[in-house]
Amino acid sequence: MISQDTIAAVATPPGEGGVAIIRISGPGAREILSRAFSPAPRRDRVLTYGHVMDAGRAIDEAMAVFLPAPHTYTREDVAEIHCHGGRYITRRVLALVLSLGARAANPGEFTLRAFLHGRVTLDEAEAVMALVNAGSEAAGRAAMRQLDGGVSAYIRAMRARLVDQIARIEAHLDFPEEVDEEFTRSQLIEALSALEGDLRAQADERRARVVRDGASCVLLGAPNVGKSSIMNALAGSDRAIVTDIAGTTRDVLTERISLGGLLIELSDTAGVRETGDAIEKIGVERARAAAAAADAVLAVFDAGTPWTREDRELLSALDARAICVLNKTDLPVRKSLPGAIEVSCLTGEGLGELQRAILKALDAPQAGENALVCERHIALAREALLEIRAALDAARALVPLDALSVHLRAALLRLGEITGEDAAEDVIDSVFQNFCVGK
């Protein structure tokens, strides 16, 4: 799959900017740079001032650098021209480079070459775009862990454990008189049970989505319990209208906040109560629908009023996603609720505890964890899990041990697809088709 031609593309975002970078990679990079830029860089890896030249005429004042293989992103010769970032001049410089023998790079082709030359594994290559697209600190941390080889190291360790069990089976088959079958089977069951538990914990789709895409948190409660005040306090701005008039919020109002590095979509909703107002009724229905789809629900109750029928109905309908909040604790308290977080938006009391409770409810991986986050990785890990569970079931059912190794080898292949060790060419192509041009 490794191409011997030279490719080029604009490596900076489209549009206007102070600087645009035209990247060239391949065996012709040095020659193309020497013909397109004057004076040609005299020293490798040193950014040199000069002019982009076309048919003996300067078309831009620029900087350029030549980076010899193999210590480059692609492990090929690489050249870069840093020109002015206007639309016209960027297109003009790229057209010049292409006219001198380079080919327009396909999406992700620079990173594809890095993968094919062994500089990065397939999962590390995917981390490049994950880092580019990261919308939160948590997503960025996860992508950086992946780029630094955290996922690769974990997968290699899991594959090594599978290989150990396959070797255990082979030892019994080759030396049945020396390696006891019953002892081998019990060791297999113990080892595969531990492996299955470890992999299942890493292949958690919900936790991965929370890190990668963010989470949703909905404020739910009766009218005038202070949901809008809590939203404003968590968002750090007056996003929602706050009045003493019950039913001020008629629709779902959403604000994105960062909490503990996570991107959280916080939604204020209409007060939940029986109403004859047609518009308010729609708002209540939308509030319930938003809460049903949320990752976490803040069930808000007014600490300064007695329990109401609406309060009790809400309390009875809550599930494990709910965090109960007693708001307005600066007022004379008239109700209590074991386990609830007591908050005063007026004094700020309890807001820190509430933030910590939200993060705990979302159960997102912490900074040091190498959890699988990419959807492709999780899908493959779950396929491997099915094979490991099939092997466990067979072992417990006293199926001959050689039949177990079929499932373990299938699991080994699925995990190998994550890092690219056992990935088919069409899988590799599909990964890099999702990249932007120039990366």
C-alpha positions as CSV (number, residue, x, y, z in Angstrom):
1,M,0.0,0.0,0.0
2,I,3.0,2.3,0.4
3,S,3.1,4.8,-2.4
4,Q,6.4,6.1,-3.8
5,D,5.1,9.4,-5.2
6,T,5.2,12.8,-3.6
7,I,2.0,14.3,-2.1
8,A,1.1,17.9,-1.1
9,A,-1.8,19.6,0.6
10,V,-2.7,22.7,2.6
11,A,-2.2,21.7,6.2
12,T,-4.0,24.7,7.8
13,P,-7.7,25.3,7.9
14,P,-9.4,26.7,4.8
15,G,-10.2,30.4,4.8
16,E,-8.2,33.5,5.5
17,G,-5.5,33.7,8.2
18,G,-2.1,35.1,9.0
19,V,-0.2,32.0,7.8
20,A,-1.0,29.0,5.7
21,I,1.2,25.9,5.5
22,I,1.7,23.8,2.4
23,R,3.0,20.4,3.3
24,I,4.9,18.2,0.9
25,S,5.9,14.6,1.6
26,G,7.7,12.0,-0.4
27,P,11.0,11.4,-2.4
28,G,10.5,14.6,-4.4
29,A,10.0,17.0,-1.5
30,R,13.5,18.5,-1.5
31,E,13.6,19.1,-5.3
32,I,10.2,20.6,-5.3
33,L,11.0,22.9,-2.5
34,S,14.3,24.0,-4.1
35,R,12.4,24.9,-7.3
36,A,9.5,26.7,-5.6
37,F,11.4,28.6,-2.9
38,S,14.4,31.0,-3.1
39,P,16.8,30.8,-1.5
40,A,16.5,27.0,-0.8
41,P,17.1,26.2,2.9
42,R,20.8,25.6,3.4
43,R,20.3,23.7,6.6
44,D,17.8,20.9,7.3
45,R,15.2,21.5,10.0
46,V,15.8,25.2,10.1
47,L,13.0,27.6,9.0
48,T,14.4,29.8,6.3
49,Y,13.2,33.2,5.1
50,G,12.8,33.7,1.3
51,H,10.2,34.0,-1.5
52,V,8.0,31.6,-3.3
53,M,9.0,31.7,-6.9
54,D,7.0,30.9,-10.1
55,A,8.8,31.2,-13.4
56,G,11.4,33.5,-11.9
57,R,8.9,35.8,-10.3
58,A,8.3,36.2,-6.6
59,I,4.6,35.5,-5.8
60,D,4.9,35.6,-2.0
61,E,7.2,36.4,0.9
62,A,7.4,33.3,3.0
63,M,9.3,30.9,5.2
64,A,10.3,27.3,4.4
65,V,11.8,24.2,6.0
66,F,13.1,20.9,4.8
67,L,12.9,17.8,7.1
68,P,14.8,14.7,5.9
69,A,13.5,11.2,6.5
70,P,13.1,9.2,8.7
71,H,12.6,11.7,11.6
72,T,9.4,13.2,10.2
73,Y,5.7,12.8,10.7
74,T,5.4,10.5,7.7
75,R,9.0,9.0,7.9
76,E,9.5,10.4,4.4
77,D,11.3,13.6,3.3
78,V,9.0,16.4,4.2
79,A,9.0,20.1,3.2
80,E,6.8,22.9,4.3
81,I,6.2,26.4,2.9
82,H,4.7,28.9,5.4
83,C,3.1,31.5,3.2
84,H,0.5,34.2,3.8
85,G,-2.9,32.8,4.6
86,G,-5.1,34.5,2.0
87,R,-7.3,32.3,-0.1
88,Y,-5.7,33.3,-3.4
89,I,-2.1,33.0,-2.4
90,T,-2.7,29.6,-0.6
91,R,-4.3,28.2,-3.8
92,R,-1.5,29.7,-5.9
93,V,1.4,28.2,-3.9
94,L,-0.3,24.8,-3.7
95,A,-0.9,24.9,-7.5
96,L,2.8,25.7,-8.0
97,V,3.9,22.8,-5.9
98,L,1.6,20.4,-7.8
99,S,2.9,21.7,-11.1
100,L,6.4,20.8,-10.0
101,G,5.6,17.1,-9.6
102,A,3.6,16.6,-6.4
103,R,0.2,15.0,-6.3
104,A,-2.7,16.4,-4.3
105,A,-2.9,14.4,-1.1
106,N,-6.1,12.4,-0.3
107,P,-7.9,12.8,3.0
108,G,-5.6,11.6,5.8
109,E,-2.9,10.5,3.5
110,F,0.0,12.0,5.5
111,T,-1.1,10.1,8.6
112,L,-1.8,7.0,6.5
113,R,1.9,7.1,5.4
114,A,2.9,7.5,9.0
115,F,1.0,4.4,9.8
116,L,2.3,2.4,6.8
117,H,5.8,3.3,7.7
118,G,5.4,2.1,11.3
119,R,5.6,5.5,13.0
120,V,2.1,5.1,14.6
121,T,-0.4,2.3,15.1
122,L,-3.8,2.5,13.7
123,D,-5.4,3.6,17.0
124,E,-2.7,6.3,17.4
125,A,-3.4,7.5,13.9
126,E,-7.1,7.9,14.8
127,A,-6.1,9.8,17.9
128,V,-4.8,12.6,15.6
129,M,-8.2,13.4,14.3
130,A,-9.8,12.8,17.8
131,L,-7.4,15.5,19.1
132,V,-8.3,17.8,16.3
133,N,-12.0,17.4,16.9
134,A,-11.9,17.3,20.7
135,G,-14.5,19.6,22.1
136,S,-13.6,19.4,25.8
137,E,-10.6,18.9,28.1
138,A,-11.7,15.3,28.8
139,A,-11.9,14.5,25.1
140,G,-8.5,16.1,24.6
141,R,-7.0,14.1,27.4
142,A,-8.4,10.9,26.1
143,A,-7.1,11.6,22.6
144,M,-3.7,12.5,23.9
145,R,-3.5,9.2,26.0
146,Q,-4.4,7.4,22.8
147,L,-1.8,9.3,20.8
148,D,0.8,8.5,23.4
149,G,0.1,4.8,23.1
150,G,-2.1,4.2,26.0
151,V,-4.7,2.2,24.0
152,S,-2.0,0.3,22.1
153,A,-0.2,-0.7,25.3
154,Y,-3.5,-1.9,26.8
155,I,-4.5,-3.9,23.7
156,R,-1.0,-5.4,23.5
157,A,-1.3,-6.5,27.1
158,M,-4.8,-8.0,26.5
159,R,-3.5,-9.9,23.4
160,A,-0.6,-11.2,25.4
161,R,-3.0,-12.6,28.0
162,L,-5.0,-14.3,25.2
163,V,-1.8,-15.7,23.7
164,D,-0.9,-17.2,27.1
165,Q,-4.2,-19.0,27.3
166,I,-3.9,-20.3,23.7
167,A,-0.4,-21.5,24.6
168,R,-1.8,-23.2,27.7
169,I,-4.3,-25.1,25.5
170,E,-1.5,-26.0,23.0
171,A,0.7,-27.4,25.8
172,H,-2.1,-29.7,26.9
173,L,-2.8,-30.9,23.4
174,D,0.9,-31.5,22.7
175,F,1.7,-33.1,26.0
176,P,-1.6,-34.6,27.3
177,E,0.1,-37.0,29.7
178,E,2.2,-34.2,31.3
179,V,-0.3,-31.3,31.3
180,D,-3.5,-32.3,33.2
181,E,-6.7,-31.4,31.4
182,E,-8.8,-30.6,34.5
183,F,-6.1,-28.4,35.9
184,T,-5.7,-26.6,32.5
185,R,-9.4,-26.1,32.3
186,S,-9.7,-24.6,35.8
187,Q,-6.8,-22.2,35.0
188,L,-8.4,-21.2,31.7
189,I,-11.7,-20.4,33.4
190,E,-10.0,-18.3,36.1
191,A,-7.8,-16.4,33.6
192,L,-10.5,-15.8,31.0
193,S,-13.0,-14.6,33.7
194,A,-10.5,-12.0,34.8
195,L,-9.7,-11.0,31.2
196,E,-13.4,-10.7,30.4
197,G,-14.0,-8.5,33.3
198,D,-11.1,-6.2,32.5
199,L,-12.1,-5.8,28.8
200,R,-15.8,-5.3,29.7
201,A,-14.9,-2.4,32.0
202,Q,-12.9,-0.7,29.2
203,A,-15.5,-1.3,26.5
204,D,-18.2,0.8,28.2
205,E,-20.1,2.6,25.5
206,R,-21.8,5.1,27.8
207,R,-18.7,6.2,29.6
208,A,-16.8,6.6,26.3
209,R,-19.6,8.7,24.8
210,V,-19.6,11.0,27.9
211,V,-15.8,11.6,27.4
212,R,-15.9,11.9,23.6
213,D,-19.1,13.8,23.0
214,G,-20.1,15.2,26.4
215,A,-23.1,14.4,28.6
216,S,-26.6,15.8,29.1
217,C,-27.9,16.9,32.5
218,V,-31.5,18.0,32.9
219,L,-33.0,20.1,35.8
220,L,-36.5,18.8,36.7
221,G,-38.9,19.9,39.3
222,A,-42.2,21.7,40.1
223,P,-42.6,25.4,39.2
224,N,-40.6,28.0,41.1
225,V,-38.3,25.6,43.0
226,G,-35.3,27.5,41.6
227,K,-34.2,25.3,38.6
228,S,-33.3,28.4,36.6
229,S,-31.2,29.8,39.5
230,I,-29.3,26.6,39.7
231,M,-28.7,26.5,36.0
232,N,-27.3,30.1,36.1
233,A,-25.1,29.3,39.1
234,L,-23.6,26.2,37.3
235,A,-23.2,28.1,34.0
236,G,-21.7,31.1,35.7
237,S,-24.0,33.5,33.8
238,D,-27.6,34.7,33.8
239,R,-28.6,32.3,31.0
240,A,-32.1,31.6,32.3
241,I,-34.7,34.2,33.3
242,V,-35.4,34.1,37.1
243,T,-38.6,35.6,38.6
244,D,-40.9,34.8,41.5
245,I,-43.6,34.0,39.0
246,A,-44.3,30.3,38.7
247,G,-44.1,28.9,35.2
248,T,-41.6,31.5,33.8
249,T,-39.7,28.8,31.9
250,R,-42.0,27.4,29.2
251,D,-39.5,25.4,27.1
252,V,-36.3,23.5,27.4
253,L,-33.4,26.0,27.7
254,T,-29.9,24.6,27.0
255,E,-26.4,25.8,27.9
256,R,-23.1,24.1,27.4
257,I,-20.7,24.1,30.4
258,S,-17.4,22.6,31.2
259,L,-17.3,20.6,34.5
260,G,-14.2,18.7,35.6
261,G,-13.0,18.9,32.0
262,L,-16.2,17.3,30.7
263,L,-18.6,19.0,28.2
264,I,-22.0,19.0,29.8
265,E,-25.2,20.1,28.1
266,L,-27.2,21.6,31.0
267,S,-31.0,22.0,30.4
268,D,-33.5,24.0,32.3
269,T,-37.1,22.9,31.9
270,A,-40.6,24.0,32.5
271,G,-42.0,23.3,36.0
272,V,-43.7,19.9,36.1
273,R,-47.3,20.2,37.2
274,E,-50.8,19.6,36.0
275,T,-52.0,22.6,34.0
276,G,-54.8,23.7,31.7
277,D,-52.5,26.1,29.8
278,A,-51.9,24.5,26.4
279,I,-48.4,26.1,25.9
280,E,-47.3,25.3,29.5
281,K,-48.6,21.7,29.0
282,I,-46.3,21.3,25.9
283,G,-43.4,22.6,28.0
284,V,-44.1,20.0,30.7
285,E,-44.2,17.2,28.1
286,R,-40.8,18.4,26.7
287,A,-39.4,18.6,30.2
288,R,-40.3,15.0,30.9
289,A,-39.0,13.9,27.5
290,A,-35.7,15.7,28.1
291,A,-35.3,14.1,31.5
292,A,-36.0,10.6,30.0
293,A,-33.2,11.0,27.5
294,A,-30.6,12.6,29.9
295,D,-27.4,11.1,31.3
296,A,-28.1,12.7,34.7
297,V,-31.2,14.4,36.2
298,L,-31.2,17.1,38.9
299,A,-34.5,16.7,40.7
300,V,-34.9,20.1,42.4
301,F,-37.1,20.6,45.5
302,D,-37.8,23.9,47.4
303,A,-36.5,23.4,50.9
304,G,-38.6,26.4,52.1
305,T,-42.0,25.0,51.3
306,P,-43.9,21.9,52.6
307,W,-44.0,18.7,50.5
308,T,-46.5,19.0,47.6
309,R,-48.2,16.4,45.5
310,E,-46.0,17.4,42.5
311,D,-42.9,16.9,44.7
312,R,-44.0,13.4,45.8
313,E,-44.9,12.3,42.3
314,L,-41.5,13.5,41.0
315,L,-39.7,11.7,43.8
316,S,-41.5,8.4,43.1
317,A,-40.7,8.6,39.4
318,L,-36.9,9.1,39.8
319,D,-34.3,6.4,38.8
320,A,-30.6,5.8,39.4
321,R,-29.7,8.8,37.2
322,A,-31.3,11.3,39.6
323,I,-29.5,13.7,42.0
324,C,-31.9,15.1,44.5
325,V,-31.3,18.8,45.3
326,L,-32.9,20.8,48.1
327,N,-32.7,24.4,46.9
328,K,-33.2,27.7,48.8
329,T,-31.7,26.5,52.1
330,D,-31.0,30.1,53.0
331,L,-34.8,30.3,53.8
332,P,-36.4,28.7,56.8
333,V,-36.2,25.0,56.0
334,R,-39.5,23.2,56.0
335,K,-38.6,19.8,54.5
336,S,-35.7,17.4,54.5
337,L,-34.6,14.5,52.3
338,P,-32.0,12.0,53.2
339,G,-29.1,11.9,50.7
340,A,-30.2,15.2,49.0
341,I,-27.7,17.9,48.3
342,E,-28.6,21.2,50.1
343,V,-28.0,24.2,47.9
344,S,-28.5,28.0,48.2
345,C,-28.0,29.9,45.0
346,L,-28.0,33.1,47.0
347,T,-25.1,32.2,49.2
348,G,-23.4,29.6,46.9
349,E,-23.6,27.0,49.7
350,G,-23.6,23.4,48.3
351,L,-22.8,24.3,44.7
352,G,-19.4,22.6,44.9
353,E,-20.9,19.5,46.3
354,L,-23.5,19.5,43.6
355,Q,-20.8,19.8,40.9
356,R,-19.0,16.8,42.4
357,A,-22.2,14.8,42.5
358,I,-22.9,15.5,38.8
359,L,-19.4,14.2,37.9
360,K,-19.9,11.1,40.1
361,A,-23.3,10.4,38.5
362,L,-21.8,10.6,35.0
363,D,-19.1,8.1,36.0
364,A,-16.6,9.4,33.5
365,P,-13.1,7.9,33.3
366,Q,-10.5,9.9,35.3
367,A,-7.5,11.5,33.8
368,G,-5.1,8.6,34.3
369,E,-7.4,5.9,32.9
370,N,-6.8,4.4,29.4
371,A,-10.4,3.7,28.7
372,L,-11.4,2.9,25.1
373,V,-13.2,6.0,23.8
374,C,-13.2,5.5,19.9
375,E,-16.5,3.9,18.7
376,R,-14.6,1.6,16.4
377,H,-12.4,0.3,19.2
378,I,-15.3,-0.3,21.5
379,A,-17.2,-2.2,18.8
380,L,-14.2,-4.5,18.2
381,A,-13.6,-4.9,21.9
382,R,-17.2,-6.0,22.3
383,E,-16.8,-8.5,19.5
384,A,-13.7,-9.9,21.2
385,L,-15.8,-10.1,24.4
386,L,-18.4,-12.3,22.7
387,E,-15.6,-14.7,21.7
388,I,-14.1,-14.8,25.2
389,R,-17.5,-15.4,26.7
390,A,-18.1,-18.2,24.2
391,A,-14.8,-19.8,25.2
392,L,-15.7,-19.5,28.9
393,D,-19.1,-21.1,28.3
394,A,-17.4,-23.9,26.4
395,A,-14.8,-24.4,29.1
396,R,-17.5,-24.7,31.8
397,A,-19.5,-27.1,29.6
398,L,-16.5,-29.4,29.4
399,V,-16.2,-28.9,25.6
400,P,-12.8,-30.2,24.3
401,L,-10.1,-27.6,24.9
402,D,-9.0,-27.4,21.2
403,A,-12.5,-26.0,20.4
404,L,-11.9,-23.1,22.9
405,S,-8.8,-21.9,21.0
406,V,-10.9,-21.1,18.0
407,H,-12.8,-18.5,20.0
408,L,-9.6,-17.1,21.6
409,R,-7.9,-16.7,18.2
410,A,-11.0,-14.9,16.9
411,A,-10.8,-12.6,19.9
412,L,-7.1,-12.1,19.2
413,L,-7.9,-11.0,15.7
414,R,-10.6,-8.5,16.8
415,L,-8.3,-6.8,19.2
416,G,-5.5,-6.7,16.6
417,E,-7.8,-4.7,14.3
418,I,-7.8,-1.9,16.9
419,T,-4.1,-1.3,16.6
420,G,-4.0,-2.3,12.9
421,E,-1.9,-5.4,13.4
422,D,-4.6,-7.6,11.9
423,A,-6.7,-4.9,10.1
424,A,-7.8,-5.5,6.5
425,E,-6.9,-3.0,3.8
426,D,-10.6,-1.9,3.5
427,V,-10.7,-1.2,7.2
428,I,-7.6,0.9,7.1
429,D,-8.9,2.8,4.1
430,S,-12.2,3.6,5.9
431,V,-10.4,4.9,8.9
432,F,-8.4,7.5,6.9
433,Q,-11.3,8.5,4.7
434,N,-12.7,10.3,7.8
435,F,-9.6,12.5,8.1
436,C,-9.3,16.0,6.7
437,V,-7.1,16.8,3.7
438,G,-3.6,17.9,4.9
439,K,-3.5,15.7,8.0
